[in-house]
Amino acid sequence: MKLGGLVGRVGASVAGSRLVSLALPGASKGAKRAENLVRNAERIVETLGQLKGAAMKAGQMLSLQDTLLPPEVAAVLRSLQKQAPRIPFEVVLGELRAEIPDFERVFAHIEPEAFAAASIGQVHRATLADGREVAVKIQYPGIDRVVEADLGNLRRVLKTLLGLVSSVDFDPVWRELRARLREELDYLHEAESLRRMAALHADVPDVVIPRVVDEATTRSVLTMDYVPGLSPDEACSDRYRQELKDQWGLVLFDLLLRGLFTHRFLHADPNLANFAFLPDGRVVVYDLGCTKEVPARLARGYAELCFAVLEERVDDVPRVLARMGVRRGDGEPLSDELVAPYVESVLKVVHDARPYRFGEDGRVHRRIFDAVSSNLGDTAGIRFPRDIVFVNRTVVGLFGNLSRLKATGPWREHVERFAATAVGGRGRGGGGAFAPPARR
C-alpha cells in the first residue's frame, strides 16, 4: 500500500510540475525541474526508509547510479545508507537460537546493541567460545518474504523515478537489481564469496578479507572474524596525511581493476561504508553480499574500450561499445558526438601529463551525468546488456569514493597493466582479436 501510494504521489507531482513549467522561461524551467526531482527523491527516501527489505536496498543500489540520476537526487537517496532502525535484541537472539542449534556451545557472548544496521539485516559484535572476536550479521525475520512481496510495486516506483531524468531502457537495470537483491538474501552465498575473494587475494597483502566462521553461518546468519579499522569518515578526515589516503585510494582502484579484468569477479557494492581503512595502508573489505560475475567477452570489451580511450581513438569507441552490446535503438553504433564527452571526462583521469587528483575539479561522474543530460534525445532507447549495469555502477561508485579521499595516483599505469590481462596478456599494440590497435 505504501509503495502503491508513493507511485501515485510521485506521478501526480511530475504531471503538475510539467504543467507549471510550460509557462516558465528556460532557466526557471530547469530550476523548477531540479526542485521537483529532489522533492520526489525525498518522498521516496521517506517511504523506502520505513520499509526495509527490497524497497530500501533497491533505493540504496540506485543511489550509486550517478550516471543515471542527477547528483542532487542521488545524494538524497544515499541517505538510505544510514536510515535503518535496529530491531530489538530479543528478536535477534530468537533468530540466532533458531538458526544455530548449538548456539550456547558456539557463542560465549553477544553484544545486545547492534553496531550496524542495513536494509535486510543488522550486525552485532560477539565472542566465540574459543575467545575469538567476531561480527555476526543476522537477517530480519521474514525479510525474504517481504522482498518478494515488494518487487512488483518497487519496479513501478523506480521506473517512475528513472523516467523523470532518463530515456534509457529500464528493463535491463531492473533485471540486474532484482537478481542482486535476491542474491543478497542468501548469506551462504555471501560466505562463499568471502572465501573466494580471500583466496583470490591471498597474495595481495593490501586487501584484508575477514574469515568466515562456518559453524555459526547459515542462510540467514553470517559470522566472520571481527576486523576493526578506521571508518570512511575518519579516513577521509584531516587527521590522516594525504599520502595515506592516496594509498587507500590505489588499493580500492586496483580492487576494481583486478575484479574486472583479472578475476572477472567483482565486488559490486561500492558504498564506502563497506570498507575500513588501516593505518598501514591496507583496506578491509566487509560486505560481499553484492558481487558480479563478469563474462569473459565483456571483460575483454572493457579492456579494448580502455585502450581506445587511453590512445584517444574516439572514433573507435562506438564500434567497441557495439561489440559489447551497447547500441542505438535501431541497432546502429552510438555516434562519435555522443561518446566524445565521456571519453574527455575519463581522459582527465588517465592523461599522461600529470597525476590526476580526484575531487579537485569537480566529480568525474558529475561531468558524465551532465553529458547524459545534454544528450537525452540521442540516448532514448539505447540497448545495452544487463551485465554492464553493476560494472558501471561499481566504476562510478569508485570514482565517488576516490573523490572523498581526494586520492591521486598512477591511474593510467594501473589501467594499462590490468586491462592487458583481459586481452591475453597483450598490452597496447599487441596482436589478437581483442588486442587494441596501435596509435593512429
PyMOL commands that set and color helices and strands:
alter all, ss='L'
color gray80, all
select helices_A, chain A and resi 2-21+26-51+53-63+71-81+89-99+103-106+143-163+170-184+187-200+214-216+232-235+242-262+272-274+296-310+314-324+336-350+364-374+376-379+388-405+411-421
alter helices_A, ss='H'
color red, helices_A
select strands_A, chain A and resi 107-110+116-117+121-128+133-139+207-208+221-225+265-267+275-277+283-285+291-293+356-357+408-409
alter strands_A, ss='S'
color yellow, strands_A
deselect
rebuild
show_as cartoon
